[in-house]
Amino acid sequence: MAAPKVAVVGAGVIGLSTALCVVETCPSCSVTVLSDQFSPNTTSDVAAGMLIPHTYPGTPIHVQKQWFKETFTYLFAISNSAEASEAGIHLVSGWQVFKSAPKEELPFWSDVVLGFRPMSEAELQKFPQYQFGQAFTTMKCDCPQYLLWLEKRLKATGVQMYSRKVSDLWELHSEYDIVVNCAGIGAHQLVGDKKLFPVRGQVLKVYAPWVKNFIRDGDGLTYIYPGIHRVTLGGTREKESWSLSPDPGTAKDIFDRCCSLEPSLQEAQDIKVKVGLRPSRQCVRLQREVLSQGELKLPVVHNYGHGAGGFSVHRGTAKEAAHLVGQCIAALRGSSSGAKL
Ligand code: FAD
């Protein structure tokens, strides 16, 4: 069989990192990224890009931990290299604070992030409304910068990228041997997945360069995540809302909640409001499927449904998707040698 042609649908963090893993694990493949939107117009561009996992109820914890660990290790290596600033990757330390002690004192990811420990009394004095807290250091991606870095790496390895809306995966069967579906919330329409639903998130991106530590309310709703250029203030989680229009009342509420955690944010400037739809599911869909029409077949690998945690696990799930692509290639090679016999 000639070099297998692989199409990756989607150019968010999942599509780009999956394309990169496919190139790395199968250098003989010809990989093309097809997407109706590229950075800066994807959900991935809106994300805060913090590596704090979201829990997928339908996926075993050891699997989620492995995805997170692989992603953390990958980004940690970038943060320790000369690529760090171009890739928009850096370490950030800070606090997760709770009004009452959390059910889980040691989250499953506590030994993956660096220096996880309970906050000291002196640290807690900064947050008079909170009783308990955890301090740790994790990774943060400046999302648009990281996406551009991934695109640049892909182009350097010869990956083609085309602007194209795919209406049906089957339309790709005559051009490609394998299709990888990384369409995020777009998979709702593209493959009719009724288990996939949007969780709308609104955030503010502000200029406040004096804020250096992250602060996160343990309920996950209010957070302050400093990046290289801007600080992300969040947020909202609105299940089943498809609206991409910023809501001014919500923006004020987010700002007020964040100022009550970090009063110096009152001086923040250049406030921009962003909205994204988290592609949510009980579990990430990481799966092989074979589409067929009559005698014709098209192997597909799905990798979507990362909800609130796509950045936190992207490299781990991309590696798994690339492994599934490898299985598809082996199956195609098997059937083509069988056909010759
Ligand atoms: P997307 O970025 O939406 O990419 C999907 C791609 O598919 C796009 O390029 C789209 O154009 C393309 N596409 C869709 N349909 C089609 C089609 N039919 N044909 C062609 N192309 C198509 N995660 C974290 O880990 N940490 C965080 O701090 C964090 N903060 C967040 C804050 C907010 C406000 C939001 C909204 C999300 C946050 N997330 C965070 C979650 C994270 O953003 C998502 O899990 C992640 O971006 C999903 O990536 P994706 O590539 O699957 O989707």
Residues whose N, C-alpha, C, O or C-beta is under 5 A from the ligand:
A	BS01	FAD	V9 G10 A11 G12 V13 I14 G15 L34 S35 D36 Q37 F38 T42 T43 S44 V46 A47 A48 G49 M50 R164 K165 V166 C182 A183 G184 I185 G186 A187 L190 G201 Q202 V203 G276 L277 R278 H306 G307 A308 G309 G310 F311 S312
